[in-house]
Amino acid sequence: MLKTLSSFLVLFLFLSAGSSLIQAEPNLKNNISQKILPGAQKLGSGRLTYLGWSVYDATLYSKNKKFSFKHPFALTLSYHMPAKGNDIAKITIQEMRNLGLKDELRLATWYRQMQAIFPNVQKGTELTGVYSPEKGTQFFLKQKLIGTIKDKQFGKWFFKIWLSEKTSFKSLRLQLLGL
């Protein structure tokens, strides 16, 4: 309960609002580019809202019909409101802590890497994270590579924010996995 409350408090400070999830079909313009993840197909999608404010649409793509960290996949977020890249990195670290990651040195390293990669976003900004068991995690702004974090553990913890059974966003997880 405290973990979830802490997560929502961080989001409250970030968005100055409260929280709920609703099911929605994102209106993504291009879907995932075959250049980014060749052969990928959409597994599911949903919308994250926060006290009635639409934050972003999320869509999960994979080469396989079932999600697995054993195979490459991509998660695209299409933002509906502005956010600072630094704030996105802070919330990401807090969510990783909420999921149980306790290695503060590793979190600090990842935070600095994300700060260097994540841009400020506006309504309509589309960011895609691509996980590859062999290559780590690549980030794309629209369809242009903006950074890579090679630590394979980063990708697992990063994507668990949406895909773990322990996520703060359980409804969104089910939608992304097509369940």
Long-range contacts (C-beta under 8 A, 24 or more apart in sequence): 3-98, 3-168, 4-98, 4-168, 6-94, 6-98, 7-94, 7-95, 7-98, 7-168, 8-168, 10-90, 10-91, 10-94, 11-50, 11-91, 14-83, 14-87, 14-90, 14-91, 15-50, 15-51, 15-53, 15-55, 15-81, 17-50, 17-51, 17-52, 17-53, 18-50, 18-51, 19-49, 19-50, 19-51, 20-49, 20-50, 20-51, 20-52, 21-46, 21-47, 21-48, 21-49, 21-169, 21-170, 21-171, 21-172, 22-47, 22-49, 22-171, 23-47, 23-171, 23-175, 24-57, 26-57, 26-58, 26-59, 26-78, 27-57, 27-78, 28-57, 28-59, 28-76, 28-78, 28-126, 29-126, 30-126, 30-142, 30-143, 31-59, 31-61, 32-59, 32-61, 32-74, 32-76, 32-128, 33-143, 35-143, 36-74, 36-128, 36-130, 36-140, 36-143, 37-61, 37-63, 37-72, 37-73, 37-74, 37-130, 38-63, 39-63, 40-72, 40-73, 40-74, 41-65, 43-67, 43-73, 43-176, 43-177, 43-178, 44-175, 44-176, 44-177, 44-178, 44-179, 45-175, 45-176, 46-171, 46-172, 46-175, 46-176, 47-172, 48-169, 48-172, 53-80, 53-81, 54-80, 54-81, 55-79, 55-80, 55-81, 56-80, 56-81, 58-162, 58-172, 58-176, 59-176, 60-162, 60-163, 60-176, 60-177, 67-163, 67-176, 67-177, 69-131, 69-133, 69-156, 69-159, 70-133, 71-133, 72-130, 72-131, 72-132, 72-133, 73-130, 73-131, 73-159, 74-128, 74-129, 74-130, 74-131, 75-128, 75-129, 75-131, 75-159, 75-162, 75-176, 76-126, 76-127, 76-128, 77-126, 77-127, 77-128, 78-124, 78-125, 78-126, 79-121, 79-122, 79-123, 79-124, 79-125, 79-126, 79-127, 80-123, 81-123, 82-120, 82-121, 82-122, 82-123, 83-120, 83-121, 84-120, 85-114, 85-115, 85-117, 85-118, 85-119, 85-120, 85-121, 86-115, 86-118, 88-114, 88-118, 88-121, 89-114, 89-115, 89-118, 92-158, 92-161, 95-161, 95-168, 96-157, 96-158, 96-160, 96-161, 98-166, 98-168, 99-157, 99-160, 99-161, 99-164, 99-166, 99-167, 100-166, 101-157, 106-151, 106-153, 109-151, 110-149, 110-151, 110-154, 110-157, 113-147, 113-149, 113-154, 114-149, 116-147, 117-146, 117-147, 117-149, 119-146, 129-155, 129-158, 129-159, 131-155, 131-156, 131-158, 131-159
